[in-house]
């Protein structure tokens, strides 16, 4: 097991398959956030700890056919997030800032050289609104302009595995949570993703992953005053082909859909636990597997 950002997973797969089979999109929020995502308890400082375990056995190619079987790829992703939401008012909401630092442990059945270290840091200013009333029910929502900076260690002389992606990514999102009834809630987070070109030196081709959209969704029902049970998942759709040395890579768009059970446990007014298991299907040009996610949110000030 070696510490590296989830980007390492995709680079491993890129080395296994030809560039025409894509697998070039950087790490993104697939299932990390789900239940009550658009809601906020109010202004203050928050610490969120994410743990996601990924297990994939197959890599799917164009149209979902098997590209490589029995990969046995296991990843352990740890995201460390600090959020500050101000009590000031701007555009009718509360502005704030979001900072995430990722760490990853990875195990894969292909021997490749690697660099250890902290991955690329994510920074996102946001505005949180709500609760507003929509059809007589509470509606919370938020917009965040996320930027992922190439701050992680990246050495092109290594075989493939690096903590950093060596590209800039712009990944803004809009999310909402709507209380359909006092017990039944639905949430949706919609992201747009753009990546700069990864300029290599020497014979290695320059690669720019195509623009994409991805979303997380969730529905939950309160079975007690402190516990909600529900269903959550995610969807990724790459909108344009990757570019390899300035040329389009045919049939390189990535796609995946996932769904599974989850829960929310309000341990106290300042501490919340969330968990979900998502089973992937309809995968194209990427691994297909299962993601298990745990999330602990603590409002400490």
C-alpha positions as CSV (number, residue, x, y, z in Angstrom):
1,X,0.0,0.0,0.0
2,X,1.4,3.4,-1.0
3,X,0.1,6.9,-0.3
4,X,-0.9,8.8,-3.5
5,X,-3.8,10.8,-4.8
6,X,-6.6,9.1,-6.6
7,X,-5.2,10.5,-9.8
8,X,-2.6,7.7,-9.5
9,X,-5.4,5.2,-10.1
10,X,-6.3,6.8,-13.4
11,X,-2.7,7.0,-14.4
12,X,-2.2,3.3,-13.7
13,X,-5.0,2.6,-16.0
14,X,-3.8,4.9,-18.6
15,X,-0.5,3.0,-18.7
16,X,-2.3,-0.3,-19.1
17,X,-4.6,0.8,-22.0
18,X,-3.9,2.8,-25.1
19,X,-4.6,6.5,-25.1
20,X,-7.6,6.0,-27.4
21,X,-9.3,4.3,-24.5
22,X,-9.3,7.5,-22.5
23,X,-9.1,7.0,-18.7
24,X,-7.6,10.5,-18.6
25,X,-10.1,12.4,-16.4
26,X,-8.6,13.5,-13.1
27,X,-10.1,12.6,-9.7
28,X,-13.5,14.1,-9.0
29,X,-16.4,14.0,-6.5
30,X,-18.1,10.7,-7.3
31,X,-20.2,9.8,-4.3
32,X,-18.2,11.7,-1.7
33,X,-21.2,14.0,-1.0
34,X,-24.8,12.9,-1.0
35,X,-27.4,13.3,1.7
36,X,-28.4,16.8,2.9
37,X,-25.6,18.2,0.7
38,X,-27.2,21.6,0.0
39,X,-28.1,22.3,3.6
40,X,-26.0,24.0,6.2
41,X,-26.5,24.3,10.0
42,X,-25.4,27.9,9.7
43,X,-22.2,30.1,9.8
44,X,-19.1,28.8,11.5
45,X,-16.1,26.6,11.0
46,X,-16.5,22.9,9.9
47,X,-14.2,20.0,9.7
48,X,-15.2,17.1,7.4
49,X,-13.3,13.8,7.1
50,X,-14.1,11.6,4.1
51,X,-13.0,8.0,3.7
52,X,-13.8,6.2,0.5
53,X,-12.8,2.6,-0.4
54,X,-12.8,1.7,-4.1
55,X,-12.7,-1.8,-5.4
56,X,-12.6,-2.5,-9.2
57,X,-12.0,-5.7,-11.1
58,X,-12.7,-4.7,-14.7
59,X,-11.8,-1.8,-17.0
60,X,-14.5,-1.0,-19.5
61,X,-13.8,0.3,-23.0
62,X,-16.0,2.1,-25.5
63,X,-19.7,1.0,-25.5
64,X,-19.0,-0.7,-22.2
65,X,-17.3,-3.8,-23.5
66,X,-14.6,-5.4,-21.3
67,X,-11.2,-3.9,-22.0
68,X,-9.2,-5.5,-19.2
69,X,-10.5,-8.1,-16.6
70,X,-9.3,-9.1,-13.2
71,X,-7.4,-5.8,-12.6
72,X,-8.0,-6.1,-8.8
73,X,-7.6,-2.4,-8.1
74,X,-8.2,-1.3,-4.5
75,X,-8.0,2.3,-3.4
76,X,-8.4,4.0,0.0
77,X,-9.0,7.8,-0.3
78,X,-8.9,10.2,2.6
79,X,-10.1,13.8,2.1
80,X,-9.4,16.4,4.8
81,X,-11.7,19.3,4.4
82,X,-12.0,22.7,6.3
83,X,-15.0,25.0,5.6
84,X,-15.6,28.5,6.9
85,X,-19.1,30.0,6.4
86,X,-19.4,33.7,7.2
87,X,-22.3,35.3,9.0
88,X,-22.0,38.2,6.5
89,X,-24.6,38.6,3.7
90,X,-23.6,38.7,0.0
91,X,-26.1,38.2,-2.9
92,X,-28.6,37.1,-0.3
93,X,-26.5,34.3,1.1
94,X,-23.5,33.6,3.3
95,X,-20.1,33.5,1.6
96,X,-17.4,31.1,2.7
97,X,-14.3,29.2,1.7
98,X,-13.7,25.4,1.2
99,X,-10.2,23.8,1.3
100,X,-9.6,20.0,0.7
101,X,-6.3,18.1,1.0
102,X,-6.4,14.5,-0.3
103,X,-4.4,11.4,0.6
104,X,-4.7,8.0,-1.0
105,X,-3.5,4.4,-0.4
106,X,-3.5,2.3,-3.5
107,X,-3.1,-1.4,-4.3
108,X,-3.1,-2.7,-7.9
109,X,-2.0,-5.9,-9.6
110,X,0.4,-4.1,-11.9
111,X,4.0,-3.3,-10.7
112,X,4.8,0.4,-11.5
113,X,7.2,2.9,-9.9
114,X,5.5,5.6,-7.8
115,X,6.1,8.8,-5.8
116,X,4.4,9.2,-2.4
117,X,3.0,12.5,-1.1
118,X,0.0,14.8,-0.7
119,X,-2.1,15.3,-3.8
120,X,-3.4,18.4,-5.4
121,X,-5.2,20.9,-3.1
122,X,-8.7,22.0,-3.9
123,X,-9.9,25.5,-3.0
124,X,-13.4,26.8,-3.5
125,X,-15.1,30.1,-2.5
126,X,-18.9,29.6,-2.2
127,X,-22.2,31.2,-1.3
128,X,-24.7,29.3,0.9
129,X,-28.4,30.2,0.7
130,X,-31.4,29.1,2.7
131,X,-33.6,28.0,4.0
132,X,-36.0,29.5,1.5
133,X,-39.5,28.3,1.0
134,X,-40.4,26.4,-2.2
135,X,-44.0,25.2,-2.6
136,X,-44.3,25.8,1.2
137,X,-41.3,23.5,2.0
138,X,-37.6,24.4,3.0
139,X,-35.1,24.7,0.2
140,X,-31.3,25.1,0.8
141,X,-28.8,25.6,-1.9
142,X,-25.2,26.6,-2.6
143,X,-22.9,27.5,-5.4
144,X,-19.1,26.9,-5.2
145,X,-16.4,27.8,-7.7
146,X,-13.9,25.0,-7.1
147,X,-10.3,25.1,-8.5
148,X,-7.9,22.2,-8.2
149,X,-4.3,23.4,-8.3
150,X,-1.3,21.3,-9.5
151,X,0.4,21.5,-6.1
152,X,1.0,17.8,-5.6
153,X,4.4,16.3,-6.4
154,X,4.6,15.1,-10.0
155,X,7.7,13.6,-11.7
156,X,7.4,12.8,-15.4
157,X,10.5,10.6,-15.2
158,X,8.7,8.1,-13.0
159,X,6.8,5.2,-14.6
160,X,3.3,6.7,-14.0
161,X,2.3,7.0,-10.3
162,X,2.4,10.5,-8.9
163,X,0.6,12.3,-6.1
164,X,-0.2,15.3,-8.3
165,X,-2.0,15.6,-11.6
166,X,0.2,18.3,-13.1
167,X,-2.9,20.0,-14.5
168,X,-5.3,22.8,-13.5
169,X,-8.9,21.7,-13.1
170,X,-12.0,24.0,-12.8
171,X,-14.8,22.1,-11.2
172,X,-17.7,24.5,-10.1
173,X,-20.9,23.1,-8.7
174,X,-24.5,23.9,-7.7
175,X,-26.2,21.8,-5.0
176,X,-29.6,21.9,-3.3
177,X,-31.5,20.0,-0.6
178,X,-35.3,20.1,-0.6
179,X,-37.5,19.0,2.3
180,X,-40.4,17.3,0.4
181,X,-41.9,16.6,3.8
182,X,-40.5,17.1,7.3
183,X,-39.0,13.5,7.0
184,X,-38.4,13.1,3.3
185,X,-35.5,15.0,1.6
186,X,-33.9,15.0,-1.8
187,X,-30.5,16.4,-2.7
188,X,-28.6,17.0,-6.0
189,X,-25.1,18.3,-6.7
190,X,-24.3,19.2,-10.3
191,X,-20.6,19.7,-11.4
192,X,-18.9,21.0,-14.6
193,X,-15.3,19.9,-15.1
194,X,-12.6,21.5,-17.3
195,X,-8.9,20.5,-17.3
196,X,-5.8,22.1,-18.7
197,X,-3.4,20.2,-20.9
198,X,-0.8,18.0,-19.3
199,X,2.4,19.1,-21.2
200,X,4.9,16.3,-21.2
201,X,8.5,16.4,-22.3
202,X,10.1,13.9,-24.7
203,X,8.2,11.1,-26.5
204,X,5.3,11.0,-24.0
205,X,2.2,12.6,-25.7
206,X,0.5,15.8,-24.3
207,X,-3.0,14.9,-23.1
208,X,-6.0,17.1,-22.3
209,X,-9.1,15.3,-20.9
210,X,-12.4,16.4,-22.5
211,X,-14.9,18.6,-20.7
212,X,-17.4,16.6,-18.5
213,X,-20.3,16.9,-16.2
214,X,-20.9,14.8,-13.1
215,X,-23.6,14.8,-10.4
216,X,-24.4,13.2,-7.0
217,X,-27.9,12.5,-6.0
218,X,-29.6,11.3,-2.8
219,X,-33.1,10.7,-1.3
220,X,-33.5,10.0,2.5
221,X,-36.3,9.4,4.9
222,X,-36.1,10.0,8.7
223,X,-36.9,6.8,10.5
224,X,-36.1,8.3,13.9
225,X,-35.3,11.8,15.2
226,X,-31.6,11.2,14.6
227,X,-31.4,8.6,11.7
228,X,-32.2,8.9,8.1
229,X,-32.1,6.0,5.6
230,X,-32.0,6.4,1.8
231,X,-30.6,5.8,-1.6
232,X,-27.7,7.8,-3.2
233,X,-25.4,7.6,-6.2
234,X,-23.6,9.5,-9.0
235,X,-23.4,9.9,-12.7
236,X,-20.4,11.0,-14.9
237,X,-20.7,12.0,-18.6
238,X,-17.7,13.2,-20.6
239,X,-19.0,15.7,-23.2
240,X,-16.1,15.7,-25.6
241,X,-13.2,13.5,-26.7
242,X,-9.8,13.7,-25.1
243,X,-7.0,15.4,-27.1
244,X,-3.7,13.6,-27.6
245,X,-1.0,15.9,-29.0
246,X,-3.7,18.2,-30.2
247,X,-5.7,15.5,-32.0
248,X,-9.1,14.1,-30.9
249,X,-9.0,10.5,-29.5
250,X,-11.9,8.7,-31.0
251,X,-14.5,7.1,-28.7
252,X,-12.6,8.3,-25.6
253,X,-15.5,9.8,-23.6
254,X,-15.9,8.4,-20.1
255,X,-19.2,7.5,-18.5
256,X,-20.5,5.8,-15.4
257,X,-23.7,5.5,-13.3
258,X,-23.9,4.3,-9.7
259,X,-26.6,3.7,-7.1
260,X,-26.8,2.2,-3.6
261,X,-28.0,2.4,0.0
262,X,-26.9,4.9,2.6
263,X,-27.7,6.5,5.9
264,X,-27.4,9.7,8.0
265,X,-26.9,9.7,11.8
266,X,-27.1,13.0,13.6
267,X,-25.0,12.1,16.6
268,X,-25.4,15.6,18.1
269,X,-26.2,19.1,16.9
270,X,-22.6,19.6,15.9
271,X,-21.6,16.1,14.7
272,X,-23.1,14.1,11.8
273,X,-22.1,10.8,10.3
274,X,-23.0,9.7,6.8
275,X,-22.3,6.4,4.9
276,X,-23.1,5.0,1.5
277,X,-22.2,2.1,-0.8
278,X,-22.5,2.7,-4.5
279,X,-22.5,0.0,-7.2
280,X,-21.3,1.2,-10.6
281,X,-22.9,0.2,-13.9
282,X,-23.0,1.5,-17.5
283,X,-19.2,2.2,-17.3
284,X,-17.4,3.3,-20.5
285,X,-13.6,4.0,-20.8
286,X,-13.0,3.6,-17.1
287,X,-12.9,1.1,-14.2
288,X,-16.2,-0.4,-13.0
289,X,-16.5,-1.3,-9.4
290,X,-17.9,-0.5,-5.9
291,X,-17.3,2.7,-3.8
292,X,-18.0,2.7,-0.1
293,X,-17.9,6.2,1.5
294,X,-17.9,7.4,5.1
295,X,-18.2,11.0,6.0
296,X,-18.0,12.7,9.4
297,X,-18.9,16.4,9.7
298,X,-18.0,18.4,12.9
299,X,-19.0,22.0,13.5
300,X,-16.3,23.1,15.9
301,X,-16.9,26.8,16.2
